[in-house]
Amino acid sequence: MQNHVADFVNYLAVECGAPRNTTSAYKRDLLDFIAHLHSQGVVAVNRIKSNHVLAYVAALKDRQLASSTIARRLVATKMFCRFLVNDNYMTADPTASLSSPALWQRIPDVLSVAEVDKVLSVEQTGLIGIRNRAILELLYATGARASEVVDLKLEDVSLDNGHVRCFGKGSKERVVPLLGDACDALRVYIDKARSVLLRDRNAPYLFVSYHGRPMNREDVWRIVNDAARLAGVHKRIYPHLLRHSFATHLLEGGADLRVVQQLLGHENISTTQVYTHVDRNRLSEIHRKFHPRA
């Protein structure tokens, strides 16, 4: 189980851009949860049931921990279980019926349209530069997760029809439009760079490394981070930030919430609704800036 926790913490840091103090707190919380499971005779993640999670919450209350601490540990447990389901280590989420405490529903950070333009406009040279530009354009154009991008197969992309087929959480398939600059960047990558990087080897994956091997989340994180640094965008940048920005910019432009839900591959509309709060924050900032008595 400790290995699964290590993988989850790495996912939080690399793909979600979580700061070190957050990942450290989640690691401590999950190790505490695992210790409780071991005391109940549960030694494999696929044996975790909802009653084990409920018993853990009850045990935390018996230990008279602060409500905020219990809330954080429940959130960490829910995120961990969803991660295990998405990576096929569990067939069902034992925390699915448990509500997340409202105080831990965070509003995500986003980039402005101008900041996204800066990141996507960074000069990229050589074969790797062509590949990196295609990855950056794809992340923002589709709202895909870093894990979805590295798992893409060549057959999942249809440039002529202008769409890409992503396989999200729980291997659920969704088709997302692929237009404009992203489509052009992918065409250049496929036509001019991919076959050279593969060095005459056959591989199903769309994006490959300099040595023709499959890429991973850490590779995508470095590509996004390097582009932001070169663009002079002084924010904590990570792949999921482009996903957040994709959703927020669509809603700001008038897109229907249900459409954005489908594009992101969210099972529940409540997950997508967090981006409406981001838009409200933007409206509040505009109000404070321009209203004469704000």
C-alpha positions as CSV (number, residue, x, y, z in Angstrom):
1,M,0.0,0.0,0.0
2,Q,2.9,2.4,0.7
3,N,3.9,2.1,-2.9
4,H,0.5,3.2,-4.0
5,V,0.7,6.2,-1.7
6,A,4.1,7.1,-3.2
7,D,2.6,6.9,-6.7
8,F,-0.3,9.1,-5.7
9,V,2.0,11.7,-4.1
10,N,4.1,11.8,-7.2
11,Y,0.9,12.3,-9.3
12,L,-0.1,15.2,-7.1
13,A,3.3,16.9,-7.4
14,V,4.0,16.3,-11.1
15,E,0.6,16.4,-12.8
16,C,-1.5,18.5,-10.4
17,G,1.4,20.8,-9.4
18,A,0.6,20.5,-5.7
19,P,3.1,22.3,-3.5
20,R,5.4,20.2,-1.2
21,N,3.6,21.0,2.0
22,T,0.4,19.8,0.5
23,T,1.9,16.5,-0.8
24,S,3.6,16.0,2.6
25,A,0.4,16.5,4.5
26,Y,-1.5,14.1,2.2
27,K,1.2,11.5,2.5
28,R,1.0,11.7,6.3
29,D,-2.8,11.4,6.2
30,L,-2.7,8.4,3.9
31,L,-0.1,6.6,5.9
32,D,-2.3,7.1,8.9
33,F,-5.3,5.7,6.9
34,I,-3.2,2.7,5.9
35,A,-2.2,2.0,9.5
36,H,-5.9,2.0,10.4
37,L,-6.6,-0.5,7.6
38,H,-3.8,-2.8,8.7
39,S,-5.3,-2.8,12.2
40,Q,-8.5,-4.0,10.6
41,G,-6.8,-6.7,8.7
42,V,-7.0,-5.0,5.3
43,V,-3.6,-5.3,3.6
44,A,-4.5,-4.7,-0.1
45,V,-6.1,-1.7,-1.7
46,N,-8.6,-3.8,-3.7
47,R,-10.0,-5.0,-0.3
48,I,-10.9,-1.5,0.9
49,K,-14.7,-1.1,1.4
50,S,-16.9,1.9,2.3
51,N,-17.3,0.5,5.9
52,H,-13.5,0.7,6.4
53,V,-13.5,4.4,5.4
54,L,-16.5,5.1,7.7
55,A,-14.8,3.2,10.6
56,Y,-11.6,5.3,9.9
57,V,-13.6,8.6,10.2
58,A,-15.2,7.3,13.4
59,A,-11.8,6.5,14.8
60,L,-10.6,10.0,14.0
61,K,-13.5,11.5,15.9
62,D,-12.8,9.1,18.8
63,R,-9.3,10.5,18.8
64,Q,-10.9,14.0,19.2
65,L,-9.0,15.5,16.3
66,A,-10.1,18.9,15.0
67,S,-12.9,18.9,12.4
68,S,-10.6,20.5,9.9
69,T,-8.1,17.7,10.3
70,I,-10.7,15.1,9.9
71,A,-12.0,16.9,6.8
72,R,-8.5,17.0,5.2
73,R,-7.9,13.3,5.9
74,L,-11.3,12.4,4.3
75,V,-10.5,14.5,1.3
76,A,-7.0,12.8,1.0
77,T,-8.7,9.4,1.3
78,K,-11.3,10.2,-1.4
79,M,-8.6,11.5,-3.8
80,F,-6.4,8.5,-3.2
81,C,-9.3,6.0,-3.9
82,R,-10.2,7.8,-7.1
83,F,-6.6,7.7,-8.2
84,L,-6.5,3.9,-7.5
85,V,-9.7,3.4,-9.5
86,N,-8.4,5.5,-12.4
87,D,-5.2,3.5,-12.5
88,N,-7.2,0.2,-12.4
89,Y,-5.9,-0.9,-9.0
90,M,-9.5,-0.9,-7.7
91,T,-12.7,-1.8,-9.5
92,A,-15.0,0.5,-7.5
93,D,-14.5,3.6,-5.4
94,P,-15.4,2.9,-1.7
95,T,-15.7,6.6,-1.0
96,A,-18.0,7.4,-3.9
97,S,-21.1,7.8,-1.6
98,L,-19.2,10.0,0.9
99,S,-19.6,13.7,0.5
100,S,-16.5,15.9,0.5
101,P,-16.5,18.6,3.2
102,A,-17.6,21.9,1.6
103,L,-14.7,23.7,3.3
104,W,-12.2,21.7,1.2
105,Q,-13.8,22.5,-2.2
106,R,-11.0,24.6,-3.6
107,I,-11.3,27.0,-6.5
108,P,-8.5,26.1,-9.0
109,D,-5.9,28.6,-10.2
110,V,-6.1,29.5,-13.9
111,L,-4.0,31.4,-16.4
112,S,-5.3,34.4,-18.3
113,V,-5.7,34.2,-22.0
114,A,-2.7,36.4,-22.4
115,E,-0.6,34.2,-20.2
116,V,-1.6,31.1,-22.2
117,D,-0.7,32.9,-25.4
118,K,2.7,33.6,-24.0
119,V,3.3,29.9,-23.0
120,L,2.1,28.6,-26.4
121,S,4.1,31.2,-28.3
122,V,7.5,30.2,-26.8
123,E,10.0,29.5,-29.5
124,Q,10.5,25.8,-30.0
125,T,13.3,24.5,-32.2
126,G,14.3,21.1,-33.5
127,L,12.4,17.8,-33.4
128,I,11.8,18.0,-29.7
129,G,10.6,21.6,-30.0
130,I,8.1,20.5,-32.7
131,R,6.9,17.8,-30.4
132,N,6.7,20.1,-27.3
133,R,4.7,22.7,-29.2
134,A,2.2,20.0,-30.2
135,I,1.9,18.8,-26.6
136,L,1.3,22.3,-25.3
137,E,-1.2,23.2,-28.0
138,L,-3.1,19.9,-27.4
139,L,-3.2,20.4,-23.6
140,Y,-4.9,23.7,-23.9
141,A,-7.0,23.0,-27.0
142,T,-8.6,19.9,-25.5
143,G,-8.3,20.3,-21.7
144,A,-6.8,16.8,-21.6
145,R,-5.0,15.6,-18.5
146,A,-1.2,14.9,-18.8
147,S,-1.8,11.2,-18.3
148,E,-4.3,11.2,-21.1
149,V,-1.9,13.0,-23.5
150,V,0.9,10.5,-22.9
151,D,-1.5,7.6,-23.3
152,L,-2.7,8.8,-26.7
153,K,-2.2,6.4,-29.6
154,L,-1.6,7.7,-33.2
155,E,-5.0,6.1,-34.1
156,D,-6.8,8.3,-31.5
157,V,-6.1,11.4,-33.5
158,S,-8.1,12.3,-36.7
159,L,-6.7,15.5,-38.2
160,D,-8.9,15.3,-41.2
161,N,-12.0,15.2,-39.1
162,G,-10.7,17.5,-36.4
163,H,-11.0,15.5,-33.3
164,V,-9.0,13.5,-30.7
165,R,-10.2,10.5,-28.7
166,C,-9.2,10.7,-25.0
167,F,-9.5,7.9,-22.4
168,G,-10.0,9.5,-19.1
169,K,-10.7,8.3,-15.6
170,G,-12.0,4.8,-15.4
171,S,-10.9,4.4,-19.1
172,K,-14.0,6.4,-20.2
173,E,-13.8,7.5,-23.8
174,R,-14.6,11.0,-25.0
175,V,-14.1,12.7,-28.3
176,V,-12.9,16.3,-28.2
177,P,-12.7,18.7,-31.1
178,L,-9.2,19.5,-32.4
179,L,-9.1,22.7,-34.4
180,G,-6.9,25.6,-35.4
181,D,-3.3,25.9,-34.1
182,A,-3.5,22.6,-32.2
183,C,-4.4,20.7,-35.3
184,D,-1.7,22.4,-37.3
185,A,0.9,21.7,-34.6
186,L,0.0,18.1,-34.5
187,R,0.1,17.7,-38.2
188,V,3.7,19.2,-38.3
189,Y,4.8,16.9,-35.5
190,I,3.3,13.7,-37.1
191,D,4.6,14.6,-40.6
192,K,8.1,15.9,-39.7
193,A,9.2,14.7,-36.2
194,R,7.5,11.6,-35.0
195,S,8.9,9.1,-37.5
196,V,12.4,10.5,-37.0
197,L,12.2,10.2,-33.2
198,L,11.0,6.6,-33.6
199,R,14.1,5.8,-35.6
200,D,12.3,3.3,-37.9
201,R,10.7,1.5,-34.9
202,N,7.0,0.8,-34.7
203,A,5.2,2.3,-31.7
204,P,1.5,3.0,-31.1
205,Y,1.9,6.1,-28.9
206,L,1.4,9.5,-30.4
207,F,4.2,11.2,-28.5
208,V,7.6,9.7,-28.0
209,S,10.8,10.7,-26.3
210,Y,14.1,11.7,-28.0
211,H,15.0,7.9,-28.0
212,G,11.6,6.9,-29.4
213,R,10.2,5.6,-26.1
214,P,6.8,6.4,-24.6
215,M,6.6,9.5,-22.5
216,N,5.3,9.9,-18.9
217,R,3.6,12.6,-16.7
218,E,6.9,13.9,-15.5
219,D,8.0,14.6,-19.1
220,V,4.8,16.7,-19.7
221,W,5.3,18.6,-16.5
222,R,8.8,19.6,-17.5
223,I,7.6,20.7,-21.0
224,V,4.9,22.9,-19.5
225,N,7.2,24.2,-16.8
226,D,10.1,25.1,-19.2
227,A,7.7,26.8,-21.6
228,A,6.2,29.0,-18.8
229,R,9.7,29.9,-17.5
230,L,10.9,30.9,-21.0
231,A,7.6,32.8,-21.5
232,G,8.2,34.8,-18.3
233,V,5.0,33.7,-16.7
234,H,5.8,33.9,-13.0
235,K,3.2,31.5,-11.6
236,R,3.3,27.9,-10.3
237,I,2.8,26.1,-13.6
238,Y,1.7,22.5,-14.1
239,P,-0.2,20.6,-16.8
240,H,-3.5,20.6,-15.0
241,L,-3.4,24.4,-14.9
242,L,-3.9,24.4,-18.7
243,R,-6.9,22.1,-18.2
244,H,-8.3,24.5,-15.6
245,S,-7.7,27.4,-18.0
246,F,-9.3,25.6,-20.9
247,A,-12.6,25.1,-18.9
248,T,-12.6,28.6,-17.5
249,H,-12.0,30.3,-20.8
250,L,-14.8,28.3,-22.4
251,L,-17.2,29.4,-19.7
252,E,-16.1,33.0,-19.9
253,G,-16.7,32.9,-23.6
254,G,-20.3,31.7,-23.1
255,A,-20.0,27.9,-23.4
256,D,-22.7,25.8,-21.8
257,L,-21.7,24.2,-18.6
258,R,-23.0,20.8,-19.8
259,V,-20.8,21.0,-22.9
260,V,-17.7,21.8,-20.8
261,Q,-18.6,18.8,-18.6
262,Q,-18.5,16.6,-21.6
263,L,-15.3,18.0,-23.0
264,L,-13.6,17.5,-19.6
265,G,-15.0,14.0,-19.1
266,H,-16.5,14.8,-15.7
267,E,-19.0,12.2,-14.5
268,N,-20.8,14.7,-12.3
269,I,-21.8,18.3,-13.2
270,S,-20.9,19.4,-9.7
271,T,-17.2,18.8,-10.5
272,T,-17.5,21.1,-13.5
273,Q,-19.3,23.8,-11.5
274,V,-16.2,24.8,-9.7
275,Y,-15.2,26.7,-12.8
276,T,-18.2,28.9,-12.5
277,H,-16.8,30.1,-9.2
278,V,-13.6,31.1,-11.0
279,D,-15.7,33.2,-13.4
280,R,-17.5,34.8,-10.5
281,N,-14.1,35.7,-8.9
282,R,-13.1,37.4,-12.2
283,L,-16.4,39.4,-12.3
284,S,-15.8,40.4,-8.7
285,E,-12.3,41.7,-9.5
286,I,-13.7,43.7,-12.5
287,H,-16.4,45.1,-10.2
288,R,-13.8,46.2,-7.6
289,K,-11.6,47.7,-10.2
290,F,-14.1,49.7,-12.1
291,H,-17.1,50.5,-9.8
292,P,-16.7,54.0,-8.4
293,R,-17.8,52.9,-4.9
294,A,-16.3,49.4,-4.7
